[in-house]
């Protein structure tokens, strides 16, 4: 709005609404300071704002470096996964055999494929440190990745890494071993593997690649991998196979998420998740076929009855 110069001998013009120049308004927007007529006024927490400033404030949300819409608020998916793990842990305390019924047992995987994922939500009832350590690591890295990738891709990454961990256990657990000239069923083949560590390793694997792509410092993550690599081989009852499988899947998907062309980021990301799942399923089917050739048809049903 312009006004006549009083020095020129003309009176000041009354302020008018920029959107309705025929309407005089002495009420000004708290953000931009322009006059706003009653039709263009929006009540704010303090004073009023014009409709243009309100529209600007409601413009599409900014996005993360990898194209995810920044929602703000708590990391809903991370907290949901943690809640499911805690709920499963409580259920295990009430149902002592639940860990064996839902844990990943290579011998039963063909007969009960749901174990590939359910095992990632269970933890040892006798060692509280197991769930505490996994939930702490998930809490450390989950919120950052969830915000960076968005909720949908974060869920895809987590579940694919869990599937990768179980598939690695299947591939690296031989059905038979020879001891003193006698061939017998391998203990690893009929042992239940549980825990979220395979999926968590997948998150760290993806984080490593993403941070490298964003040119961030990754030394702390490399130290984490080094410590856990030693830990997995030295400490008994730690599934290094599951860690390795989750890590490989997480790193592969992290590369797809981080290096996808900006204009095709969503398409490339979901094609990558689908491709990884297809490869894992194909590897599992191949392993089932090889085991059937070795142990005979119906081996899973037979071992399920025996055990």
C-alpha positions in Angstrom: 0.0 0.0 0.0 1.2 3.5 -0.7 0.1 6.8 0.8 0.4 10.3 -0.2 3.3 12.3 1.2 2.0 14.7 3.9 4.7 17.1 3.0 3.1 17.5 -0.4 0.0 18.9 1.3 -2.3 15.8 0.9 -3.6 13.7 3.9 -2.5 10.1 4.5 -4.7 7.5 2.9 -6.4 5.0 5.3 -4.9 1.4 5.2 -6.7 -1.0 3.0 -6.7 -4.8 2.7 -4.2 -5.9 -0.1 -6.6 -8.6 -1.2 -9.6 -6.2 -1.1 -8.4 -2.7 -1.9 -12.0 -1.3 -1.4 -12.0 -2.2 2.3 -10.4 -0.1 4.9 -8.7 -2.1 7.7 -6.8 -0.9 10.7 -6.1 -4.5 11.9 -2.7 -5.8 10.8 -1.3 -9.3 10.4 1.0 -10.3 13.3 3.4 -12.0 10.9 3.7 -9.8 7.8 2.3 -6.5 9.2 -0.1 -5.9 6.3 -3.7 -4.7 6.9 -6.3 -7.5 6.8 -10.0 -7.0 6.5 -12.4 -9.1 8.5 -12.8 -11.6 5.6 -9.0 -12.1 5.4 -8.4 -12.3 9.2 -7.6 -15.6 10.9 -7.5 -15.7 14.7 -4.1 -16.8 15.9 -2.8 -17.7 19.4 -1.8 -14.0 19.8 -3.6 -11.5 17.6 -4.6 -12.3 14.0 -2.9 -13.4 10.8 -3.8 -12.8 7.3 -5.0 -15.7 5.1 -1.8 -15.5 3.0 0.5 -16.1 6.0 -1.7 -18.9 7.2 -1.6 -20.6 3.8 2.2 -20.2 3.7 2.5 -21.8 7.2 0.4 -24.8 5.9 2.6 -25.3 2.8 3.9 -28.8 2.1 6.3 -30.0 4.8 10.0 -29.9 4.4 11.7 -33.2 3.6 14.7 -35.1 4.9 17.9 -35.5 2.9 16.5 -38.8 1.5 13.1 -37.4 0.6 11.0 -38.4 3.6 8.3 -36.0 4.8 9.3 -34.6 8.1 6.4 -35.2 10.4 7.7 -34.1 13.7 6.6 -35.7 16.9 7.7 -39.1 18.4 9.2 -41.9 16.3 6.0 -43.9 16.1 7.4 -47.0 14.3 10.4 -47.3 16.5 8.4 -47.2 19.6 5.8 -49.6 18.2 8.5 -52.2 17.4 10.0 -51.7 20.9 6.5 -52.1 22.4 5.9 -55.4 20.4 9.2 -56.8 21.6 8.4 -55.9 25.3 4.9 -57.4 24.9 6.3 -60.6 23.4 8.8 -60.8 26.3 6.0 -60.5 28.8 4.1 -63.2 26.9 7.1 -65.4 27.1 7.2 -65.1 30.9 3.6 -66.4 30.9 4.1 -69.0 28.2 7.6 -70.5 28.8 7.7 -72.5 25.6 6.7 -69.6 23.3 10.4 -69.0 22.4 10.6 -72.4 20.9 7.2 -72.3 19.2 7.9 -68.9 17.5 11.7 -68.8 17.4 13.6 -69.5 14.2 14.4 -73.2 14.0 16.0 -74.2 10.6 14.5 -77.7 10.8 11.0 -76.3 11.0 11.3 -73.2 8.7 9.8 -74.9 5.7 6.9 -76.2 7.6 6.4 -73.0 9.6 7.7 -70.0 7.6 6.2 -67.4 10.0 9.2 -68.1 12.2 11.4 -66.1 9.8 9.8 -62.9 11.3 8.3 -63.8 14.7 11.7 -64.8 16.0 12.8 -61.1 15.6 10.4 -60.1 18.4 11.4 -62.7 21.0 14.2 -62.6 23.5 15.8 -64.8 26.2 13.7 -64.9 29.3 16.7 -66.0 31.4 18.9 -63.1 30.4 17.2 -59.6 30.7 20.4 -58.1 29.2 19.4 -59.6 25.8 16.2 -57.6 25.3 17.7 -54.5 27.1 20.7 -54.4 24.8 18.6 -54.8 21.6 16.0 -52.2 22.7 18.8 -49.8 23.6 20.4 -50.1 20.2 17.1 -49.8 18.5 16.3 -46.7 20.5 19.7 -45.2 19.5 19.5 -45.6 15.8 15.7 -46.1 15.1 14.4 -42.5 15.5 17.2 -41.1 13.3 16.6 -43.6 10.5 12.8 -43.4 10.8 12.9 -39.6 10.3 15.5 -39.9 7.5 13.7 -42.6 5.5 10.1 -42.1 6.5 7.9 -44.6 8.3 7.1 -46.9 5.4 10.7 -47.4 4.2 11.9 -47.8 7.8 9.4 -50.7 8.3 10.5 -52.2 5.0 14.1 -52.0 6.1 13.5 -53.5 9.5 11.4 -56.4 8.4 13.7 -57.2 5.4 16.7 -57.2 7.7 14.9 -59.5 10.2 14.1 -61.8 7.3 17.8 -61.6 6.1 19.0 -62.6 9.6 16.8 -65.7 9.7 17.7 -66.7 6.1 21.4 -66.4 7.0 20.8 -68.7 10.0 19.1 -71.2 7.6 21.9 -71.1 5.0 24.7 -71.4 7.6 23.3 -74.1 9.8 24.2 -77.5 8.2 21.5 -80.2 8.6 24.1 -82.9 9.3 27.5 -83.1 11.0 30.0 -85.9 11.4 31.4 -86.7 14.8 33.7 -89.6 15.3 32.7 -91.2 12.0 29.0 -90.9 12.9 26.7 -88.7 11.0 23.9 -87.0 13.0 21.5 -84.0 12.9 23.4 -80.8 13.6 22.5 -79.0 16.9 22.3 -75.7 15.0 19.7 -77.2 12.7 17.3 -77.9 15.6 18.2 -74.9 17.8 15.8 -71.9 18.1 17.3 -68.5 17.3 15.5 -65.5 18.8 16.2 -61.8 19.1 16.0 -58.5 17.3 19.7 -58.2 16.8 19.6 -59.3 13.2 17.1 -56.5 12.3 19.1 -54.0 14.5 22.3 -54.9 12.7 20.4 -54.2 9.5 19.6 -50.8 10.7 23.2 -50.1 11.6 24.3 -51.4 8.2 21.9 -49.1 6.4 23.0 -46.2 8.6 26.6 -46.8 7.8 25.9 -46.5 4.0 23.6 -43.5 4.4 26.0 -41.6 6.6 28.8 -42.2 4.1 26.5 -40.9 1.3 25.8 -37.8 3.3 29.6 -37.5 4.1 29.2 -37.9 7.8 31.6 -39.4 10.3 31.1 -43.2 10.5 34.0 -44.1 12.8 31.7 -44.9 15.8 29.6 -47.3 13.7 32.8 -49.1 12.5 33.9 -49.5 16.1 30.4 -50.9 16.9 30.8 -53.5 14.2 34.3 -54.4 15.3 33.2 -54.9 18.9 30.2 -57.0 18.0 32.1 -59.1 15.4 34.5 -60.2 18.2 31.6 -60.5 20.7 29.6 -62.7 18.3 32.4 -65.2 17.9 33.7 -65.3 21.5 30.5 -65.3 23.5 28.5 -68.5 23.3 24.8 -68.6 22.2 25.2 -65.5 20.1 24.0 -65.9 16.5 26.7 -64.4 14.4 24.9 -65.8 11.3 21.8 -63.7 12.1 23.9 -60.6 12.7 25.7 -61.1 9.3 22.5 -61.7 7.4 20.8 -58.6 8.8 23.9 -56.5 8.2 24.2 -57.5 4.5 20.5 -56.8 3.8 20.6 -53.5 5.7 23.7 -52.3 3.8 22.2 -53.3 0.5 18.9 -51.5 1.1 20.8 -48.5 2.6 22.7 -48.2 -0.6 19.5 -48.3 -2.6 17.9 -45.6 -0.4 20.9 -43.4 -0.4 22.0 -43.5 -4.0 18.6 -43.6 -5.8 18.0 -40.7 -8.2 16.0 -38.0 -6.5 13.2 -38.1 -9.0 12.8 -41.9 -8.7 13.7 -42.3 -5.1 10.5 -44.0 -3.9 10.3 -46.3 -6.9 13.9 -47.4 -6.6 13.6 -47.9 -2.8 10.5 -50.2 -3.0 11.9 -52.1 -6.0 15.0 -52.7 -3.9 13.0 -53.9 -0.9 11.0 -56.2 -3.2 14.1 -57.5 -4.9 15.8 -58.3 -1.6 12.8 -60.2 -0.3 12.6 -62.2 -3.6 16.3 -63.1 -3.4 15.9 -64.2 0.3 12.8 -66.3 -0.5 14.7 -67.9 -3.4 17.7 -68.7 -1.2 15.4 -70.3 1.4 13.6 -72.4 -1.2 16.9 -73.6 -2.6 18.0 -74.5 0.9 14.7 -76.4 1.6 15.2 -78.3 -1.6 18.8 -79.2 -0.8 17.8 -80.3 2.7 15.0 -82.5 1.3 17.5 -84.2 -1.0 19.7 -84.9 2.0 17.2 -85.9 4.7 14.3 -87.0 2.5 10.8 -85.7 2.0 8.8 -84.8 5.1 11.9 -84.2 7.2 10.4 -81.1 8.8 7.2 -82.9 9.9 9.2 -85.8 11.2 11.6 -83.6 13.2 8.7 -81.6 14.5 7.0 -84.7 15.9 10.3 -85.9 17.5 11.2 -82.6 19.0 
